[in-house]
Amino acid sequence: MILIKNGRVMDPKTKRDEITDVVIENGTISVIGKQDEEQAYERIIDADGCIVAPGLIDVHVHFRDPGLTHKEDIQTGSRAAAAGGFTTVVCMANTKPTIDNVDTLKELLARAKKLPIKMLQASAVTKGLKGEELVDFHAMKEAGAAGFTDDGIPLMDVSILKKAMELAKECDLPISLHEEDPAFIDEPGVNQGAVSKQLGYGGASHLAEDVMVARDLMIAMETGAAVDIQHISSGISVDLVRFAREHGADVVAEASPHHFSLTEEAVLKHGTLARMNPPLRTEHDRQKIIEGLQDGTITIIATDHAPHSVEEKVQPLGKAPSGIIGLETALALGITNLVKKGYLSMMDLLEKMTINPANLYRLEQGSIEEGKPADLVIFCEDESFVVDHFYSKASNSPFIGETLYGTIKYTICDGKVVFEN
């Protein structure tokens, strides 16, 4: 038994917000309420001055396993997740080989059972991510797929996309979409605008996202599928998602911490460490994303944790791969750039990192309730730290050297302390 005492217990599902105790027994939350410390607990954690929240859930990560483990693997990725307060992650399917068949999926999920956190795996939508032939949706669900996505590559064939949504609806699983039309991308990873002109770099227009989002929202409304618009970056796309949700679409949108924290100007300072797909855009776009987070248009914060090696990222801007790591800085960026600046309450931030992701993937996690899994994060919102090391195998982050608020003290998964600071 573990006793967590004197913490500010915050649960977005039940709206509990009180200083009290939590007792963990046999991997579950057994009691919430003030306890007599005379009992024989195996461990007592004093959470005085800290927030005790549901373990964070990230619906969009890349652990690069199998096949690209020089960047990350499921062991290092899960350690990074635990260090960031995450107890559940959903891995994308763009590995080598692609997660597009039952055997590859089952092999990976068998290895995932040994990890300190819960690692779920999404199936590809199309075989080999080629956008031509759909995977066997029902077989992949039966084998344990958490959802479906060709993340990293847009689905350009409308008939394939519509059928995929219909199958995802039949399976009662979400389908997540990477929205970038290549027709409006001269060179990827940098917003097409003032900074790209200054750099003499082609860039990616916001139109690449907007036209895809508009198309896919209409198809989502028609099919009734649970659709996740991934890593939204354009202010216009935020407005489009708002429209679709107001008209009854079962659609959610993700905002990545880098998109609500940075703008295209970061490319001038950080170079390839600020190159990502979709790119960092203008301050107007950043503010529109924050508005979407405030009014509930954007219901999920997800990292798009995308590790790359140093050797890959030191290449010139036009040759380096896109993406940054994000698991170990996500909560702190939310606290520093959203909560501390008055855009969101702490409860709102936690909602978008716990119960909302859990609801999308039909998970029992995401709340602090008696009888539920003891997946918890304990952090101090007012304690700052400098971003200077990572548990990830990679270090490709534009936030190195930044001072952020929200130090993670403990991460607990299934009643076991999997990270302690």
C-alpha positions as CSV (number, residue, x, y, z in Angstrom):
1,M,0.0,0.0,0.0
2,I,1.1,3.5,-0.8
3,L,-0.2,6.6,0.9
4,I,0.0,9.9,-0.9
5,K,-0.7,12.6,1.7
6,N,-1.4,16.3,1.7
7,G,-1.5,16.7,-2.0
8,R,-3.9,19.0,-4.0
9,V,-5.9,16.3,-5.7
10,M,-7.2,17.5,-9.1
11,D,-9.4,15.4,-11.2
12,P,-10.9,16.9,-14.4
13,K,-13.5,14.1,-14.7
14,T,-15.1,14.6,-11.3
15,K,-13.9,18.2,-10.9
16,R,-12.4,17.3,-7.5
17,D,-10.0,19.9,-6.3
18,E,-9.0,19.5,-2.7
19,I,-6.1,18.9,-0.4
20,T,-6.5,15.3,0.7
21,D,-4.9,11.9,0.7
22,V,-4.9,9.0,-1.8
23,V,-4.3,5.4,-0.9
24,I,-3.1,3.0,-3.5
25,E,-3.5,-0.8,-3.1
26,N,-2.9,-3.6,-5.5
27,G,-2.5,-1.2,-8.4
28,T,-5.7,0.6,-7.9
29,I,-6.9,3.7,-6.1
30,S,-8.6,2.3,-3.0
31,V,-9.4,5.4,-0.9
32,I,-9.5,9.1,-1.5
33,G,-9.7,11.1,1.8
34,K,-7.7,12.0,4.9
35,Q,-6.0,8.9,6.4
36,D,-4.6,7.8,9.7
37,E,-0.8,7.6,9.2
38,E,-0.6,4.9,11.9
39,Q,-1.5,2.3,9.4
40,A,1.2,0.1,8.0
41,Y,1.8,1.6,4.5
42,E,4.7,0.3,2.5
43,R,5.4,3.8,1.4
44,I,4.3,7.3,2.3
45,I,4.7,10.1,-0.2
46,D,4.3,13.6,1.2
47,A,2.8,15.7,-1.7
48,D,2.5,18.9,0.3
49,G,2.7,21.8,-2.1
50,C,2.2,19.6,-5.1
51,I,-0.7,18.7,-7.4
52,V,-1.8,15.0,-7.6
53,A,-3.4,14.5,-11.0
54,P,-4.3,11.6,-13.2
55,G,-1.4,10.2,-15.2
56,L,-1.0,12.1,-18.4
57,I,-2.1,10.5,-21.7
58,D,-0.5,11.3,-25.0
59,V,-2.4,10.1,-28.1
60,H,0.4,11.0,-30.5
61,V,4.0,9.7,-30.1
62,H,6.7,8.1,-32.2
63,F,8.9,5.5,-30.4
64,R,10.5,4.5,-33.8
65,D,10.2,0.9,-32.9
66,P,10.6,-1.3,-34.9
67,G,13.2,-0.4,-37.4
68,L,14.3,3.1,-36.5
69,T,15.7,2.5,-33.0
70,H,18.8,4.6,-33.5
71,K,16.3,7.5,-32.9
72,E,14.3,6.0,-30.1
73,D,13.0,2.6,-28.9
74,I,10.1,1.6,-26.7
75,Q,12.3,1.4,-23.6
76,T,13.8,4.9,-23.9
77,G,10.5,6.3,-25.1
78,S,8.7,4.9,-22.2
79,R,11.3,6.3,-19.8
80,A,10.9,9.8,-21.4
81,A,7.1,9.5,-21.1
82,A,7.4,8.6,-17.4
83,A,9.8,11.5,-16.8
84,G,7.2,13.8,-18.3
85,G,4.3,12.5,-16.2
86,F,2.7,10.3,-18.9
87,T,1.4,6.9,-17.9
88,T,-0.3,6.1,-21.2
89,V,0.9,6.8,-24.8
90,V,-0.4,5.9,-28.2
91,C,2.3,5.1,-30.7
92,M,2.0,5.9,-34.4
93,A,2.3,3.3,-37.1
94,N,5.0,4.8,-39.4
95,T,7.7,2.4,-38.3
96,K,9.8,0.0,-40.4
97,P,8.1,-2.3,-41.0
98,T,4.8,-0.4,-40.9
99,I,2.3,-1.5,-38.3
100,D,-0.1,-2.6,-41.0
101,N,-0.5,-6.3,-40.2
102,V,-1.5,-8.5,-37.3
103,D,1.9,-10.2,-36.8
104,T,3.9,-7.0,-36.5
105,L,1.3,-5.5,-34.2
106,K,1.1,-8.5,-31.9
107,E,4.9,-8.7,-31.6
108,L,5.2,-5.1,-30.6
109,L,2.3,-5.2,-28.1
110,A,3.9,-8.3,-26.5
111,R,7.1,-6.4,-25.9
112,A,5.1,-3.4,-24.7
113,K,3.7,-5.4,-21.8
114,K,7.1,-5.3,-20.1
115,L,7.3,-1.5,-20.1
116,P,6.8,0.7,-17.0
117,I,4.0,2.6,-18.6
118,K,1.0,1.7,-20.8
119,M,2.0,1.8,-24.5
120,L,-0.9,1.5,-26.9
121,Q,-0.3,1.1,-30.6
122,A,-2.2,2.5,-33.6
123,S,-2.6,0.6,-36.8
124,A,-1.8,2.1,-40.2
125,V,-4.8,3.0,-42.3
126,T,-3.3,1.8,-45.5
127,K,-0.7,-0.9,-46.2
128,G,2.8,0.5,-46.3
129,L,1.3,4.0,-45.7
130,K,1.0,4.1,-49.5
131,G,-2.6,5.4,-49.4
132,E,-3.8,2.8,-51.9
133,E,-5.0,-0.3,-50.0
134,L,-6.7,-0.4,-46.7
135,V,-5.5,-2.6,-43.9
136,D,-7.9,-5.2,-42.4
137,F,-9.5,-2.9,-39.8
138,H,-11.4,-5.6,-38.0
139,A,-8.4,-7.9,-37.8
140,M,-6.2,-5.1,-36.5
141,K,-8.8,-4.2,-33.9
142,E,-9.0,-7.8,-32.8
143,A,-5.2,-7.9,-32.5
144,G,-5.2,-4.9,-30.2
145,A,-4.9,-1.8,-32.3
146,A,-6.0,1.3,-30.4
147,G,-7.0,3.3,-33.5
148,F,-5.9,4.0,-37.0
149,T,-3.6,6.5,-38.6
150,D,-1.2,7.0,-41.5
151,D,0.4,9.9,-39.5
152,G,3.2,11.6,-41.3
153,I,1.5,11.1,-44.7
154,P,-1.9,12.6,-45.8
155,L,-4.6,10.4,-47.2
156,M,-5.1,11.9,-50.6
157,D,-7.6,9.4,-52.2
158,V,-11.0,10.6,-51.0
159,S,-12.7,7.2,-51.7
160,I,-10.1,5.5,-49.6
161,L,-10.5,8.0,-46.8
162,K,-14.3,7.7,-46.7
163,K,-14.1,3.9,-46.6
164,A,-11.5,4.1,-43.8
165,M,-13.8,6.4,-41.8
166,E,-16.7,4.0,-42.3
167,L,-14.6,1.0,-41.1
168,A,-13.2,3.0,-38.1
169,K,-16.9,3.8,-37.2
170,E,-17.7,0.1,-37.4
171,C,-14.8,-0.8,-35.2
172,D,-15.7,2.0,-32.7
173,L,-12.1,3.3,-32.8
174,P,-10.8,6.7,-33.7
175,I,-9.1,7.6,-37.0
176,S,-6.3,10.2,-36.8
177,L,-5.4,12.3,-39.8
178,H,-2.2,14.2,-40.8
179,E,-3.5,17.1,-42.8
180,E,-1.0,18.4,-45.3
181,D,-1.7,18.6,-49.1
182,P,1.6,18.3,-50.9
183,A,0.3,20.6,-53.7
184,F,0.7,23.6,-51.3
185,I,4.1,22.6,-50.0
186,D,7.2,23.9,-51.8
187,E,9.6,22.8,-49.1
188,P,8.3,21.2,-45.9
189,G,8.9,22.0,-42.2
190,V,8.8,25.8,-42.3
191,N,5.8,28.1,-42.7
192,Q,5.5,29.8,-46.1
193,G,5.7,33.4,-45.0
194,A,8.1,36.1,-43.8
195,V,10.7,33.7,-42.3
196,S,10.8,31.4,-45.3
197,K,11.3,34.3,-47.6
198,Q,14.1,35.6,-45.3
199,L,15.8,32.2,-45.5
200,G,15.1,31.7,-49.2
201,Y,13.3,28.5,-48.4
202,G,10.1,27.5,-50.2
203,G,8.0,26.6,-47.1
204,A,4.6,25.0,-46.5
205,S,1.5,27.2,-46.9
206,H,-1.3,27.1,-44.4
207,L,-3.5,26.1,-47.3
208,A,-1.9,22.7,-47.2
209,E,-3.6,22.1,-43.9
210,D,-6.8,24.1,-44.4
211,V,-7.9,22.4,-47.6
212,M,-7.4,18.9,-46.1
213,V,-9.1,19.8,-42.9
214,A,-12.1,21.3,-44.7
215,R,-12.4,18.2,-46.9
216,D,-12.0,15.7,-44.1
217,L,-14.4,17.4,-41.7
218,M,-17.2,17.2,-44.3
219,I,-16.6,13.5,-44.7
220,A,-16.5,13.0,-41.0
221,M,-19.9,14.6,-40.7
222,E,-21.2,12.3,-43.3
223,T,-19.8,9.1,-41.9
224,G,-20.1,9.8,-38.2
225,A,-16.6,8.5,-37.5
226,A,-14.6,9.6,-34.5
227,V,-11.9,11.7,-36.2
228,D,-8.8,13.2,-34.7
229,I,-7.3,16.2,-36.6
230,Q,-3.7,15.8,-35.6
231,H,-1.3,18.6,-34.6
232,I,-3.4,21.5,-35.8
233,S,-1.3,24.5,-36.7
234,S,-3.4,26.9,-38.8
235,G,-5.9,29.4,-37.3
236,I,-8.2,28.9,-40.2
237,S,-8.3,25.1,-39.5
238,V,-9.2,25.9,-35.9
239,D,-12.3,27.8,-37.2
240,L,-13.1,24.9,-39.5
241,V,-13.0,22.4,-36.6
242,R,-15.2,24.7,-34.5
243,F,-17.8,24.8,-37.4
244,A,-17.8,21.0,-37.7
245,R,-18.2,20.4,-34.0
246,E,-21.1,22.9,-33.9
247,H,-22.7,20.9,-36.6
248,G,-22.5,17.6,-34.8
249,A,-19.3,16.1,-36.1
250,D,-17.6,13.6,-33.8
251,V,-14.3,15.4,-34.3
252,V,-11.5,16.4,-32.0
253,A,-8.4,18.3,-32.7
254,E,-4.9,18.1,-31.1
255,A,-2.7,21.0,-30.3
256,S,1.0,20.3,-29.8
257,P,2.9,22.2,-27.1
258,H,5.3,23.6,-29.7
259,H,2.4,25.1,-31.7
260,F,0.9,27.0,-28.8
261,S,4.4,28.0,-27.5
262,L,6.4,29.1,-30.6
263,T,6.0,30.8,-34.0
264,E,7.9,30.6,-37.2
265,E,10.4,33.1,-35.7
266,A,11.9,30.1,-33.8
267,V,13.4,28.8,-37.0
268,L,15.7,31.8,-37.2
269,K,16.9,31.0,-33.7
270,H,16.9,27.3,-33.5
271,G,17.3,26.2,-37.2
272,T,16.4,22.5,-37.8
273,L,15.4,22.1,-34.1
274,A,12.3,24.2,-35.1
275,R,11.6,22.4,-38.3
276,M,8.5,20.3,-38.1
277,N,5.4,19.1,-40.0
278,P,3.1,20.9,-39.9
279,P,5.4,23.9,-39.3
280,L,5.3,26.6,-36.7
281,R,3.3,29.4,-38.1
282,T,2.5,33.0,-37.3
283,E,1.6,34.7,-33.9
284,H,-1.9,35.0,-35.3
285,D,-2.1,31.3,-35.8
286,R,-0.6,30.6,-32.3
287,Q,-3.2,32.9,-30.7
288,K,-6.0,31.1,-32.7
289,I,-4.8,27.8,-31.3
290,I,-4.9,29.2,-27.8
291,E,-8.4,30.5,-28.5
292,G,-9.4,27.0,-29.6
293,L,-8.0,25.5,-26.4
294,Q,-9.9,28.1,-24.4
295,D,-13.3,27.6,-26.0
296,G,-13.2,23.8,-26.3
297,T,-12.7,23.6,-30.0
298,I,-9.3,21.9,-29.4
299,T,-9.9,19.3,-26.7
300,I,-6.5,17.5,-26.6
301,I,-2.9,18.4,-26.1
302,A,-0.6,15.8,-27.7
303,T,3.1,16.0,-28.2
304,D,3.8,14.4,-31.6
305,H,7.0,13.3,-29.8
306,A,9.3,12.8,-32.9
307,P,12.9,11.8,-32.0
308,H,15.8,12.1,-34.4
309,S,19.5,11.6,-34.1
310,V,22.0,14.5,-33.7
311,E,23.5,13.5,-37.0
312,E,20.2,13.8,-38.8
313,K,19.3,17.2,-37.3
314,V,22.7,18.9,-37.9
315,Q,22.1,18.7,-41.7
316,P,21.0,21.8,-43.6
317,L,17.4,23.0,-43.2
318,G,16.3,21.5,-46.5
319,K,17.7,18.0,-45.7
320,A,17.1,17.5,-42.0
321,P,14.1,15.5,-40.9
322,S,11.1,17.3,-39.4
323,G,10.0,16.9,-35.8
324,I,11.0,17.5,-32.2
325,I,10.8,15.5,-29.0
326,G,8.1,16.6,-26.5
327,L,7.2,14.2,-23.8
328,E,9.5,15.6,-21.1
329,T,8.5,19.2,-21.6
330,A,4.8,19.0,-22.5
331,L,3.2,19.6,-19.1
332,A,5.7,22.3,-18.2
333,L,5.1,24.1,-21.5
334,G,1.3,24.0,-20.8
335,I,1.8,25.4,-17.3
336,T,4.4,28.0,-18.3
337,N,2.7,29.2,-21.5
338,L,-1.0,28.6,-20.9
339,V,-1.7,28.5,-17.1
340,K,0.9,31.0,-15.9
341,K,-0.2,33.4,-18.6
342,G,-3.8,33.1,-17.7
343,Y,-5.1,31.4,-20.9
344,L,-6.2,28.2,-19.2
345,S,-6.9,27.1,-15.6
346,M,-4.9,24.2,-14.3
347,M,-8.0,22.0,-14.4
348,D,-8.6,22.9,-18.1
349,L,-5.0,22.0,-18.9
350,L,-5.2,18.7,-17.1
351,E,-8.5,17.9,-18.8
352,K,-6.8,18.2,-22.2
353,M,-4.0,15.9,-21.1
354,T,-5.9,13.2,-19.2
355,I,-9.7,12.6,-19.5
356,N,-10.2,13.9,-23.0
357,P,-7.5,11.7,-24.5
358,A,-8.9,8.8,-22.5
359,N,-12.3,9.4,-23.8
360,L,-11.1,9.5,-27.4
361,Y,-9.5,6.1,-27.0
362,R,-12.2,4.6,-24.8
363,L,-9.8,4.1,-21.9
364,E,-10.6,3.5,-18.2
365,Q,-7.6,5.7,-17.2
366,G,-7.7,9.5,-17.0
367,S,-9.3,10.1,-13.7
368,I,-8.8,9.8,-9.9
369,E,-11.6,7.6,-8.6
370,E,-11.8,4.8,-6.2
371,G,-11.5,1.5,-7.9
372,K,-9.7,3.0,-11.0
373,P,-6.1,2.2,-12.0
374,A,-3.6,4.0,-9.9
375,D,-2.1,6.0,-12.7
376,L,-1.0,9.3,-11.3
377,V,1.4,12.2,-11.7
378,I,2.6,14.4,-8.8
379,F,4.1,17.8,-9.8
380,C,4.9,21.2,-8.4
381,E,3.4,23.9,-10.6
382,D,5.4,26.7,-9.1
383,E,8.8,24.9,-9.1
384,S,11.0,25.8,-12.1
385,F,13.6,23.8,-13.9
386,V,16.0,24.3,-16.8
387,V,15.6,22.0,-19.8
388,D,19.1,20.5,-19.9
389,H,18.8,16.8,-20.2
390,F,16.5,14.1,-21.5
391,Y,15.6,10.5,-20.7
392,S,14.7,10.1,-24.4
393,K,17.5,8.7,-26.7
394,A,17.1,11.9,-28.6
395,S,17.6,15.6,-27.7
396,N,16.1,17.4,-30.7
397,S,14.2,20.1,-28.9
398,P,14.1,23.9,-29.4
399,F,13.4,24.3,-25.6
400,I,16.9,23.3,-24.5
401,G,18.1,26.0,-22.0
402,E,14.6,27.3,-21.3
403,T,13.4,27.8,-17.8
404,L,9.9,26.2,-17.4
405,Y,7.5,25.7,-14.5
406,G,6.0,22.4,-13.4
407,T,8.6,20.0,-12.0
408,I,7.5,16.4,-12.1
409,K,8.1,14.8,-8.7
410,Y,6.6,11.3,-9.2
411,T,4.9,9.3,-11.9
412,I,2.9,6.3,-10.8
413,C,1.6,3.6,-13.2
414,D,-0.6,0.7,-12.0
415,G,0.4,1.6,-8.4
416,K,4.2,1.4,-9.1
417,V,6.5,4.5,-8.9
418,V,8.0,4.5,-12.4
419,F,9.7,8.0,-12.1
420,E,10.9,9.9,-9.1
421,N,12.7,13.2,-9.1
